[in-house]
Amino acid sequence: MSKINGPMTFAPVTSVQPASAYWGIDQTIRYGSETLLTSAGVVDTGTTLVLIATNAFNKYRDAVGAVLDQATGLLRIKPVQFGQLRNLVFQISGRNFELTPNAQLWPRFLNTAIGGSNDYLYLIVADIGIISGSGLDFVIGYAFLERFYTSFDTTNKRVGFAYTHYTDSLLN
């Protein structure tokens, strides 16, 4: 059984500084049909969340109807809002990689472990703390990478992504 469903899509390491010093790529991020960000940032296996520039984060927060939870530092929504979530789309080298509504949630069974409440759903998108245009406008962390097969091609200076059997999993 193959680990991937369909082809790998490769993105060259960006030329935009400072992202180019790491596993930086160019991409567009959309929530539903609204573009949140078109910029350079990095793919990082050591980061848990998906971090996006402050202006993009504010658009996402408002579109989702979330509030910032003071105890966890994460966005939270009520379970009744879950049905209104739309896909979060990462367009990389012309191909869409979509985090379904369920994939945008922090694992529910860990809510109390991070100081949260079982009465809420917490989102895995967070504020990177800077306005877009810095050359490091996002960090694609584990919450994205666990859903897609990822290849770091050092020889060709590119990062590859592919769908897997777990991309649309309802488990988180």
N, CA, C and O atoms as a DFTB+ gen file, in Angstrom:
688 C
 N C O
     1  1       0.847      -1.181       0.000
     2  2       0.000       0.000       0.000
     3  2       0.891       1.243       0.000
     4  3       1.809       1.354       0.813
     5  1       0.627       2.144      -0.881
     6  2       1.396       3.382      -0.992
     7  2       1.066       4.313       0.167
     8  3      -0.057       4.312       0.671
     9  1       2.031       5.094       0.580
    10  2       1.814       6.067       1.645
    11  2       1.093       7.313       1.148
    12  3       0.582       8.095       1.949
    13  1       1.047       7.504      -0.171
    14  2       0.431       8.713      -0.715
    15  2      -0.710       8.372      -1.657
    16  3      -0.751       7.295      -2.253
    17  1      -1.627       9.308      -1.774
    18  2      -2.726       9.233      -2.738
    19  2      -2.467      10.302      -3.793
    20  3      -2.604      11.493      -3.511
    21  1      -2.101       9.902      -4.980
    22  2      -1.849      10.864      -6.039
    23  2      -0.409      11.304      -6.080
    24  3       0.449      10.743      -5.398
    25  1      -0.148      12.317      -6.888
    26  2       1.238      12.741      -7.120
    27  2       1.787      13.624      -6.001
    28  3       1.040      14.241      -5.241
    29  1       3.112      13.662      -5.927
    30  2       3.786      14.636      -5.061
    31  2       3.803      15.968      -5.810
    32  3       3.996      16.003      -7.025
    33  1       3.603      17.036      -5.093
    34  2       3.733      18.377      -5.646
    35  2       4.911      19.036      -4.940
    36  3       4.951      19.117      -3.712
    37  1       5.861      19.500      -5.729
    38  2       7.063      20.099      -5.156
    39  2       7.046      21.613      -5.312
    40  3       6.642      22.149      -6.344
    41  1       7.494      22.283      -4.264
    42  2       7.660      23.734      -4.278
    43  2       9.138      24.027      -4.070
    44  3       9.745      23.509      -3.133
    45  1       9.721      24.846      -4.929
    46  2      11.131      25.193      -4.723
    47  2      11.292      26.026      -3.457
    48  3      10.373      26.740      -3.057
    49  1      12.449      25.933      -2.836
    50  2      12.737      26.817      -1.708
    51  2      12.668      28.249      -2.231
    52  3      13.272      28.575      -3.253
    53  1      11.943      29.083      -1.538
    54  2      11.715      30.461      -1.954
    55  2      13.023      31.258      -2.008
    56  3      14.005      30.906      -1.355
    57  1      13.015      32.319      -2.784
    58  2      14.161      33.234      -2.807
    59  2      13.952      34.396      -1.836
    60  3      14.840      35.230      -1.665
    61  1      12.784      34.450      -1.204
    62  2      12.441      35.542      -0.286
    63  2      13.154      35.331       1.055
    64  3      13.081      34.262       1.662
    65  1      13.846      36.390       1.493
    66  2      14.545      36.368       2.784
    67  2      13.566      36.728       3.897
    68  3      12.685      37.546       3.630
    69  1      13.632      36.216       5.075
    70  2      14.575      35.235       5.572
    71  2      14.121      33.787       5.368
    72  3      14.851      32.862       5.722
    73  1      12.921      33.574       4.800
    74  2      12.406      32.209       4.635
    75  2      13.349      31.338       3.808
    76  3      13.411      30.125       4.008
    77  1      14.077      31.948       2.888
    78  2      14.967      31.186       2.008
    79  2      16.129      30.533       2.769
    80  3      16.780      29.632       2.243
    81  1      16.386      30.973       3.978
    82  2      17.462      30.391       4.779
    83  2      17.034      29.080       5.436
    84  3      17.851      28.389       6.044
    85  1      15.754      28.743       5.311
    86  2      15.193      27.537       5.927
    87  2      14.476      26.741       4.836
    88  3      14.789      26.882       3.653
    89  1      13.521      25.910       5.232
    90  2      12.675      25.210       4.260
    91  2      11.508      26.138       3.925
    92  3      10.354      25.842       4.234
    93  1      11.827      27.256       3.292
    94  2      10.831      28.263       2.964
    95  2      10.209      28.023       1.604
    96  3      10.887      27.613       0.663
    97  1       8.918      28.281       1.505
    98  2       8.181      28.154       0.248
    99  2       7.269      29.358       0.076
   100  3       7.020      30.115       1.014
   101  1       6.777      29.514      -1.152
   102  2       5.754      30.513      -1.443
   103  2       4.419      29.791      -1.525
   104  3       4.347      28.674      -2.039
   105  1       3.357      30.420      -1.021
   106  2       2.031      29.818      -1.098
   107  2       0.960      30.872      -0.892
   108  3       1.227      31.996      -0.467
   109  1      -0.259      30.468      -1.208
   110  2      -1.448      31.264      -0.912
   111  2      -2.285      30.465       0.068
   112  3      -2.478      29.261      -0.105
   113  1      -2.784      31.141       1.100
   114  2      -3.666      30.498       2.061
   115  2      -5.039      31.150       1.945
   116  3      -5.168      32.374       1.964
   117  1      -6.067      30.297       1.822
   118  2      -7.453      30.774       1.735
   119  2      -8.296      30.080       2.797
   120  3      -8.053      28.926       3.152
   121  1      -9.276      30.796       3.288
   122  2     -10.293      30.187       4.134
   123  2     -11.570      30.249       3.327
   124  3     -12.101      31.332       3.081
   125  1     -12.073      29.083       2.908
   126  2     -13.180      29.067       1.963
   127  2     -12.706      29.735       0.691
   128  3     -11.706      29.313       0.111
   129  1     -13.399      30.766       0.246
   130  2     -13.003      31.465      -0.985
   131  2     -12.219      32.751      -0.705
   132  3     -11.774      33.414      -1.641
   133  1     -12.046      33.108       0.563
   134  2     -11.341      34.351       0.912
   135  2      -9.837      34.121       1.052
   136  3      -9.392      33.272       1.825
   137  1      -9.069      34.890       0.292
   138  2      -7.611      34.801       0.408
   139  2      -7.165      35.492       1.688
   140  3      -7.484      36.656       1.928
   141  1      -6.424      34.755       2.499
   142  2      -5.887      35.296       3.741
   143  2      -4.484      35.839       3.555
   144  3      -4.104      36.830       4.178
   145  1      -3.696      35.169       2.670
   146  2      -2.286      35.482       2.585
   147  2      -1.692      34.883       1.319
   148  3      -1.976      33.732       0.986
   149  1      -0.878      35.645       0.618
   150  2      -0.051      35.137      -0.476
   151  2       1.354      35.625      -0.183
   152  3       1.654      36.813      -0.295
   153  1       2.217      34.679       0.198
   154  2       3.509      35.119       0.702
   155  2       4.478      33.961       0.853
   156  3       4.200      32.837       0.437
   157  1       5.629      34.259       1.460
   158  2       6.654      33.266       1.770
   159  2       6.668      32.994       3.264
   160  3       6.393      33.869       4.086
   161  1       6.995      31.758       3.585
   162  2       7.126      31.330       4.968
   163  2       7.850      30.004       4.991
   164  3       8.486      29.627       4.007
   165  1       7.764      29.289       6.101
   166  2       8.540      28.064       6.236
   167  2       7.678      26.859       6.606
   168  3       6.586      26.980       7.160
   169  1       8.223      25.694       6.272
   170  2       7.666      24.410       6.669
   171  2       8.559      23.920       7.800
   172  3       9.773      23.810       7.628
   173  1       7.964      23.624       8.961
   174  2       8.778      23.322      10.130
   175  2       8.201      22.171      10.940
   176  3       7.108      22.278      11.495
   177  1       8.940      21.069      11.004
   178  2       8.492      19.896      11.755
   179  2       8.574      20.108      13.266
   180  3       8.038      19.300      14.024
   181  1       9.218      21.150      13.709
   182  2       9.349      21.422      15.136
   183  2       8.310      22.378      15.683
   184  3       8.343      22.717      16.866
   185  1       7.394      22.816      14.846
   186  2       6.321      23.717      15.269
   187  2       5.018      22.930      15.312
   188  3       4.717      22.186      14.379
   189  1       4.254      23.079      16.362
   190  2       3.020      22.321      16.532
   191  2       1.881      22.866      15.677
   192  3       1.191      22.099      15.005
   193  1       1.680      24.166      15.695
   194  2       0.513      24.795      15.072
   195  2       0.812      25.268      13.653
   196  3       1.913      25.084      13.135
   197  1      -0.191      25.879      13.043
   198  2      -0.024      26.622      11.794
   199  2      -0.049      28.091      12.199
   200  3      -1.068      28.593      12.674
   201  1       1.062      28.769      12.013
   202  2       1.180      30.173      12.383
   203  2       1.080      31.027      11.129
   204  3       1.717      30.730      10.119
   205  1       0.280      32.089      11.193
   206  2       0.133      32.982      10.037
   207  2       0.247      34.432      10.495
   208  3       0.005      34.758      11.657
   209  1       0.621      35.288       9.554
   210  2       0.796      36.715       9.836
   211  2      -0.452      37.301      10.495
   212  3      -1.573      36.860      10.240
   213  1      -0.235      38.291      11.337
   214  2      -1.305      38.880      12.148
   215  2      -2.510      39.311      11.320
   216  3      -3.647      39.040      11.706
   217  1      -2.285      39.978      10.186
   218  2      -3.428      40.438       9.389
   219  2      -4.219      39.262       8.809
   220  3      -5.444      39.339       8.714
   221  1      -3.547      38.185       8.424
   222  2      -4.220      36.986       7.933
   223  2      -4.944      36.274       9.078
   224  3      -6.062      35.787       8.912
   225  1      -4.293      36.224      10.233
   226  2      -4.892      35.610      11.416
   227  2      -6.191      36.327      11.789
   228  3      -7.191      35.677      12.095
   229  1      -6.180      37.654      11.766
   230  2      -7.384      38.417      12.109
   231  2      -8.521      38.121      11.135
   232  3      -9.675      38.007      11.549
   233  1      -8.208      37.995       9.845
   234  2      -9.235      37.632       8.854
   235  2      -9.806      36.253       9.150
   236  3     -11.021      36.057       9.111
   237  1      -8.929      35.296       9.447
   238  2      -9.362      33.934       9.756
   239  2     -10.241      33.931      11.014
   240  3     -11.329      33.354      11.018
   241  1      -9.763      34.571      12.066
   242  2     -10.518      34.641      13.330
   243  2     -11.919      35.197      13.105
   244  3     -12.903      34.646      13.599
   245  1     -11.999      36.292      12.358
   246  2     -13.296      36.925      12.110
   247  2     -14.196      36.054      11.244
   248  3     -15.394      35.950      11.504
   249  1     -13.626      35.425      10.213
   250  2     -14.424      34.575       9.322
   251  2     -14.970      33.347      10.050
   252  3     -16.086      32.903       9.779
   253  1     -14.186      32.808      10.964
   254  2     -14.589      31.619      11.718
   255  2     -15.538      31.984      12.862
   256  3     -16.343      31.160      13.295
   257  1     -15.439      33.207      13.341
   258  2     -16.251      33.624      14.485
   259  2     -15.658      33.151      15.803
   260  3     -16.379      32.932      16.776
   261  1     -14.340      32.996      15.826
   262  2     -13.654      32.504      17.015
   263  2     -13.249      33.652      17.929
   264  3     -13.222      34.814      17.524
   265  1     -12.937      33.299      19.166
   266  2     -12.392      34.253      20.118
   267  2     -11.077      33.682      20.637
   268  3     -10.875      32.468      20.651
   269  1     -10.198      34.566      21.059
   270  2      -8.921      34.137      21.619
   271  2      -9.139      33.714      23.060
   272  3      -9.610      34.498      23.883
   273  1      -8.797      32.476      23.357
   274  2      -8.936      31.930      24.699
   275  2      -7.728      32.365      25.522
   276  3      -6.589      32.076      25.155
   277  1      -7.968      33.052      26.625
   278  2      -6.870      33.587      27.446
   279  2      -6.091      32.484      28.155
   280  3      -4.898      32.647      28.411
   281  1      -6.729      31.382      28.473
   282  2      -6.056      30.298      29.199
   283  2      -5.081      29.526      28.313
   284  3      -4.013      29.118      28.770
   285  1      -5.448      29.324      27.038
   286  2      -4.631      28.491      26.148
   287  2      -3.829      29.288      25.136
   288  3      -2.813      28.810      24.633
   289  1      -4.278      30.502      24.832
   290  2      -3.652      31.290      23.777
   291  2      -4.097      30.876      22.385
   292  3      -3.598      31.397      21.387
   293  1      -5.047      29.928      22.316
   294  2      -5.567      29.459      21.025
   295  2      -6.930      30.068      20.743
   296  3      -7.634      30.501      21.655
   297  1      -7.290      30.093      19.466
   298  2      -8.648      30.472      19.113
   299  2      -9.592      29.367      19.560
   300  3      -9.250      28.186      19.508
   301  1     -10.782      29.760      20.000
   302  2     -11.769      28.758      20.388
   303  2     -13.117      29.076      19.752
   304  3     -13.467      30.228      19.494
   305  1     -13.843      28.010      19.518
   306  2     -15.218      28.127      19.044
   307  2     -16.092      27.214      19.895
   308  3     -15.592      26.322      20.581
   309  1     -17.388      27.442      19.844
   310  2     -18.335      26.569      20.526
   311  2     -18.660      25.401      19.595
   312  3     -18.603      25.554      18.375
   313  1     -18.994      24.254      20.146
   314  2     -19.326      23.103      19.296
   315  2     -20.392      23.410      18.247
   316  3     -20.349      22.849      17.152
   317  1     -21.331      24.273      18.550
   318  2     -22.382      24.618      17.588
   319  2     -21.809      25.329      16.355
   320  3     -22.421      25.284      15.288
   321  1     -20.660      25.978      16.479
   322  2     -20.027      26.679      15.357
   323  2     -19.266      25.743      14.422
   324  3     -18.949      26.120      13.294
   325  1     -18.972      24.533      14.877
   326  2     -18.178      23.598      14.092
   327  2     -18.785      23.348      12.707
   328  3     -18.056      23.258      11.719
   329  1     -20.094      23.238      12.633
   330  2     -20.780      22.962      11.363
   331  2     -20.616      24.060      10.323
   332  3     -20.837      23.822       9.135
   333  1     -20.231      25.259      10.750
   334  2     -20.034      26.368       9.818
   335  2     -18.591      26.497       9.333
   336  3     -18.320      27.295       8.436
   337  1     -17.658      25.729       9.906
   338  2     -16.267      25.825       9.459
   339  2     -16.133      25.402       8.004
   340  3     -16.800      24.470       7.554
   341  1     -15.273      26.089       7.280
   342  2     -14.957      25.749       5.892
   343  2     -13.520      25.258       5.812
   344  3     -12.760      25.384       6.772
   345  1     -13.158      24.711       4.693
   346  2     -11.790      24.228       4.517
   347  2     -10.799      25.385       4.534
   348  3     -11.086      26.481       4.052
   349  1      -9.636      25.117       5.098
   350  2      -8.512      26.038       5.066
   351  2      -7.583      25.514       3.973
   352  3      -7.040      24.415       4.085
   353  1      -7.405      26.308       2.916
   354  2      -6.736      25.841       1.698
   355  2      -5.345      26.458       1.588
   356  3      -5.174      27.673       1.682
   357  1      -4.367      25.594       1.387
   358  2      -2.980      26.014       1.169
   359  2      -2.672      25.705      -0.289
   360  3      -2.564      24.539      -0.670
   361  1      -2.531      26.739      -1.102
   362  2      -2.211      26.530      -2.519
   363  2      -0.700      26.610      -2.670
   364  3      -0.085      27.664      -2.505
   365  1      -0.124      25.448      -2.992
   366  2       1.324      25.312      -3.086
   367  2       1.664      24.814      -4.485
   368  3       1.222      23.738      -4.888
   369  1       2.441      25.588      -5.220
   370  2       2.824      25.231      -6.600
   371  2       1.606      24.854      -7.442
   372  3       1.636      23.885      -8.201
   373  1       0.543      25.631      -7.298
   374  2      -0.652      25.452      -8.118
   375  2      -1.610      24.362      -7.665
   376  3      -2.654      24.174      -8.289
   377  1      -1.288      23.638      -6.598
   378  2      -2.169      22.564      -6.122
   379  2      -2.710      22.917      -4.741
   380  3      -1.990      23.445      -3.892
   381  1      -3.980      22.617      -4.532
   382  2      -4.619      22.895      -3.252
   383  2      -4.422      21.740      -2.272
   384  3      -4.656      20.577      -2.602
   385  1      -3.991      22.084      -1.076
   386  2      -3.903      21.149       0.037
   387  2      -4.841      21.689       1.102
   388  3      -4.617      22.774       1.639
   389  1      -5.888      20.940       1.406
   390  2      -6.978      21.460       2.221
   391  2      -7.037      20.803       3.592
   392  3      -7.028      19.579       3.721
   393  1      -7.098      21.654       4.611
   394  2      -7.383      21.174       5.949
   395  2      -8.889      21.265       6.139
   396  3      -9.465      22.353       6.144
   397  1      -9.508      20.119       6.294
   398  2     -10.949      20.065       6.532
   399  2     -11.265      20.732       7.871
   400  3     -10.357      21.000       8.658
   401  1     -12.541      21.001       8.132
   402  2     -12.868      21.576       9.438
   403  2     -12.301      20.759      10.603
   404  3     -11.753      21.332      11.545
   405  1     -12.423      19.449      10.552
   406  2     -11.918      18.623      11.638
   407  2     -10.403      18.748      11.792
   408  3      -9.885      18.712      12.908
   409  1      -9.699      18.892      10.682
   410  2      -8.240      19.009      10.727
   411  2      -7.787      20.356      11.292
   412  3      -6.613      20.521      11.623
   413  1      -8.696      21.311      11.405
   414  2      -8.358      22.617      11.975
   415  2      -8.507      22.652      13.495
   416  3      -8.262      23.680      14.127
   417  1      -8.910      21.524      14.072
   418  2      -9.136      21.464      15.514
   419  2      -7.953      20.877      16.267
   420  3      -7.314      19.930      15.808
   421  1      -7.675      21.447      17.417
   422  2      -6.739      20.865      18.360
   423  2      -7.369      19.542      18.818
   424  3      -8.591      19.465      18.946
   425  1      -6.574      18.513      19.064
   426  2      -7.161      17.239      19.519
   427  2      -8.012      17.439      20.777
   428  3      -7.520      17.891      21.811
   429  1      -9.279      17.098      20.669
   430  2     -10.232      17.373      21.747
   431  2      -9.827      16.741      23.075
   432  3     -10.018      17.338      24.135
   433  1      -9.269      15.540      23.017
   434  2      -8.921      14.850      24.261
   435  2      -7.760      15.539      24.997
   436  3      -7.467      15.203      26.144
   437  1      -7.103      16.497      24.338
   438  2      -6.005      17.237      24.967
   439  2      -6.422      18.627      25.459
   440  3      -5.581      19.387      25.940
   441  1      -7.696      18.963      25.345
   442  2      -8.155      20.293      25.765
   443  2      -7.724      20.639      27.182
   444  3      -7.162      21.709      27.417
   445  1      -7.981      19.752      28.119
   446  2      -7.652      20.076      29.511
   447  2      -6.148      20.043      29.767
   448  3      -5.663      20.701      30.687
   449  1      -5.412      19.291      28.970
   450  2      -3.957      19.220      29.132
   451  2      -3.274      20.559      28.833
   452  3      -2.176      20.822      29.322
   453  1      -3.928      21.399      28.029
   454  2      -3.360      22.710      27.701
   455  2      -4.044      23.832      28.482
   456  3      -3.833      25.011      28.198
   457  1      -4.864      23.460      29.468
   458  2      -5.542      24.457      30.289
   459  2      -6.878      24.889      29.734
   460  3      -7.463      25.864      30.204
   461  1      -7.369      24.166      28.731
   462  2      -8.650      24.495      28.117
   463  2      -9.808      23.772      28.776
   464  3      -9.662      23.100      29.797
   465  1     -10.963      23.936      28.153
   466  2     -12.205      23.365      28.659
   467  2     -12.784      22.398      27.638
   468  3     -12.631      22.591      26.432
   469  1     -13.442      21.369      28.119
   470  2     -14.123      20.439      27.212
   471  2     -15.390      21.048      26.605
   472  3     -16.022      20.432      25.747
   473  1     -15.762      22.252      27.046
   474  2     -16.937      22.931      26.506
   475  2     -16.655      23.630      25.183
   476  3     -17.584      24.096      24.523
   477  1     -15.372      23.711      24.782
   478  2     -14.990      24.436      23.577
   479  2     -14.192      23.552      22.626
   480  3     -13.699      22.486      22.996
   481  1     -14.082      24.023      21.400
   482  2     -13.197      23.442      20.397
   483  2     -12.111      24.484      20.145
   484  3     -12.406      25.665      19.969
   485  1     -10.864      24.047      20.129
   486  2      -9.734      24.947      19.930
   487  2      -9.164      24.741      18.534
   488  3      -9.110      23.616      18.036
   489  1      -8.743      25.825      17.914
   490  2      -8.249      25.781      16.540
   491  2      -6.724      25.779      16.514
   492  3      -6.074      26.303      17.420
   493  1      -6.165      25.185      15.467
   494  2      -4.708      25.019      15.350
   495  2      -4.041      26.142      14.568
   496  3      -2.844      26.069      14.288
   497  1      -4.789      27.174      14.214
   498  2      -4.229      28.337      13.518
   499  2      -3.967      29.421      14.559
   500  3      -4.850      29.776      15.339
   501  1      -2.743      29.941      14.560
   502  2      -2.364      30.955      15.543
   503  2      -1.644      32.118      14.863
   504  3      -1.247      32.037      13.700
   505  1      -1.490      33.185      15.616
   506  2      -0.863      34.423      15.142
   507  2       0.657      34.317      15.273
   508  3       1.180      34.019      16.347
   509  1       1.360      34.566      14.159
   510  2       2.825      34.535      14.205
   511  2       3.387      35.792      14.886
   512  3       4.542      35.806      15.311
   513  1       2.573      36.834      14.985
   514  2       2.989      38.033      15.717
   515  2       3.567      39.154      14.876
   516  3       4.077      40.131      15.424
   517  1       3.501      39.037      13.553
   518  2       3.987      40.097      12.661
   519  2       3.019      40.271      11.496
   520  3       2.314      39.332      11.125
   521  1       2.986      41.457      10.927
   522  2       2.161      41.745       9.753
   523  2       2.832      41.123       8.532
   524  3       4.059      41.038       8.478
   525  1       2.049      40.694       7.564
   526  2       2.607      40.073       6.358
   527  2       3.545      41.043       5.638
   528  3       3.409      42.262       5.738
   529  1       4.498      40.462       4.912
   530  2       5.474      41.254       4.184
   531  2       6.865      41.155       4.778
   532  3       7.797      41.790       4.284
   533  1       7.018      40.366       5.833
   534  2       8.313      40.256       6.511
   535  2       9.240      39.241       5.848
   536  3      10.439      39.211       6.124
   537  1       8.667      38.400       4.959
   538  2       9.461      37.334       4.368
   539  2       9.409      36.055       5.179
   540  3      10.019      35.048       4.818
   541  1       8.678      36.105       6.273
   542  2       8.443      34.931       7.108
   543  2       7.016      35.060       7.651
   544  3       6.799      35.284       8.842
   545  1       6.057      34.912       6.739
   546  2       4.661      35.232       7.039
   547  2       3.830      34.048       7.493
   548  3       2.661      34.215       7.840
   549  1       4.402      32.866       7.496
   550  2       3.702      31.693       8.016
   551  2       4.716      30.628       8.407
   552  3       5.858      30.617       7.947
   553  1       4.258      29.743       9.268
   554  2       4.993      28.532       9.607
   555  2       3.990      27.392       9.518
   556  3       3.009      27.348      10.261
   557  1       4.251      26.480       8.604
   558  2       3.406      25.290       8.491
   559  2       3.991      24.252       9.451
   560  3       5.065      23.702       9.208
   561  1       3.276      23.995      10.529
   562  2       3.750      23.071      11.539
   563  2       3.066      21.716      11.481
   564  3       2.407      21.364      10.503
   565  1       3.245      20.973      12.560
   566  2       2.800      19.591      12.653
   567  2       1.309      19.413      12.366
   568  3       0.913      18.419      11.757
   569  1       0.481      20.364      12.797
   570  2      -0.961      20.237      12.593
   571  2      -1.309      20.098      11.108
   572  3      -2.294      19.446      10.766
   573  1      -0.521      20.697      10.237
   574  2      -0.679      20.517       8.788
   575  2       0.060      19.262       8.340
   576  3      -0.492      18.446       7.602
   577  1       1.289      19.107       8.776
   578  2       2.155      18.031       8.286
   579  2       1.638      16.638       8.630
   580  3       1.945      15.684       7.916
   581  1       0.860      16.494       9.706
   582  2       0.331      15.170      10.040
   583  2      -0.738      14.718       9.044
   584  3      -1.086      13.538       9.002
   585  1      -1.246      15.629       8.263
   586  2      -2.296      15.305       7.295
   587  2      -1.760      15.042       5.891
   588  3      -2.469      14.477       5.059
   589  1      -0.525      15.439       5.617
   590  2       0.041      15.314       4.273
   591  2       1.430      14.695       4.330
   592  3       2.212      14.974       5.239
   593  1       1.721      13.861       3.360
   594  2       3.064      13.315       3.232
   595  2       3.957      14.466       2.794
   596  3       3.612      15.206       1.873
   597  1       5.094      14.618       3.445
   598  2       5.988      15.740       3.164
   599  2       7.399      15.230       2.913
   600  3       7.895      14.367       3.638
   601  1       8.041      15.768       1.881
   602  2       9.394      15.368       1.516
   603  2      10.276      16.612       1.453
   604  3       9.962      17.585       0.767
   605  1      11.381      16.554       2.180
   606  2      12.360      17.637       2.155
   607  2      13.507      17.187       1.257
   608  3      14.343      16.379       1.661
   609  1      13.539      17.712       0.047
   610  2      14.498      17.288      -0.987
   611  2      15.698      18.231      -0.969
   612  3      15.672      19.297      -1.583
   613  1      16.751      17.825      -0.255
   614  2      17.928      18.686      -0.114
   615  2      18.704      18.819      -1.417
   616  3      19.279      19.872      -1.690
   617  1      18.725      17.770      -2.216
   618  2      19.485      17.803      -3.473
   619  2      18.936      18.859      -4.424
   620  3      19.690      19.609      -5.044
   621  1      17.616      18.905      -4.530
   622  2      16.971      19.829      -5.469
   623  2      16.409      21.088      -4.813
   624  3      15.760      21.896      -5.476
   625  1      16.654      21.257      -3.524
   626  2      16.213      22.439      -2.778
   627  2      14.724      22.713      -2.977
   628  3      14.321      23.759      -3.486
   629  1      13.920      21.727      -2.554
   630  2      12.476      21.847      -2.695
   631  2      11.785      21.020      -1.619
   632  3      12.373      20.126      -1.012
   633  1      10.513      21.352      -1.407
   634  2       9.678      20.627      -0.450
   635  2       8.501      20.060      -1.221
   636  3       7.867      20.755      -2.015
   637  1       8.213      18.778      -0.976
   638  2       7.110      18.118      -1.663
   639  2       5.983      17.761      -0.710
   640  3       6.204      17.483       0.469
   641  1       4.769      17.775      -1.246
   642  2       3.574      17.439      -0.462
   643  2       2.692      16.512      -1.282
   644  3       2.632      16.613      -2.507
   645  1       2.008      15.607      -0.590
   646  2       1.040      14.719      -1.235
   647  2      -0.058      14.384      -0.238
   648  3       0.143      14.395       0.977
   649  1      -1.219      14.088      -0.792
   650  2      -2.333      13.609       0.029
   651  2      -2.026      12.192       0.499
   652  3      -1.315      11.447      -0.175
   653  1      -2.568      11.823       1.663
   654  2      -2.412      10.467       2.195
   655  2      -3.796       9.897       2.509
   656  3      -4.816      10.557       2.314
   657  1      -3.805       8.679       2.990
   658  2      -5.062       8.049       3.409
   659  2      -5.631       8.734       4.646
   660  3      -6.803       8.542       4.969
   661  1      -4.827       9.525       5.339
   662  2      -5.239      10.181       6.574
   663  2      -5.549      11.668       6.404
   664  3      -5.922      12.332       7.371
   665  1      -5.404      12.190       5.207
   666  2      -5.624      13.616       4.981
   667  2      -7.014      14.062       5.440
   668  3      -7.153      15.109       6.073
   669  1      -8.029      13.281       5.126
   670  2      -9.406      13.658       5.468
   671  2      -9.930      12.899       6.678
   672  3     -11.142      12.829       6.884
   673  1      -9.045      12.334       7.473
   674  2      -9.461      11.566       8.650
   675  2     -10.308      12.405       9.585
   676  3     -10.085      13.606       9.742
   677  1     -11.266      11.765      10.194
   678  2     -12.108      12.448      11.180
   679  2     -11.502      12.400      12.573
   680  3     -12.022      13.010      13.507
   681  1     -10.411      11.679      12.705
   682  2      -9.717      11.617      13.985
   683  2      -8.774      12.813      14.097
   684  3      -8.150      13.219      13.116
   685  1      -8.679      13.363      15.285
   686  2      -7.685      14.408      15.526
   687  2      -7.150      14.224      16.883
   688  3      -6.290      14.990      17.317
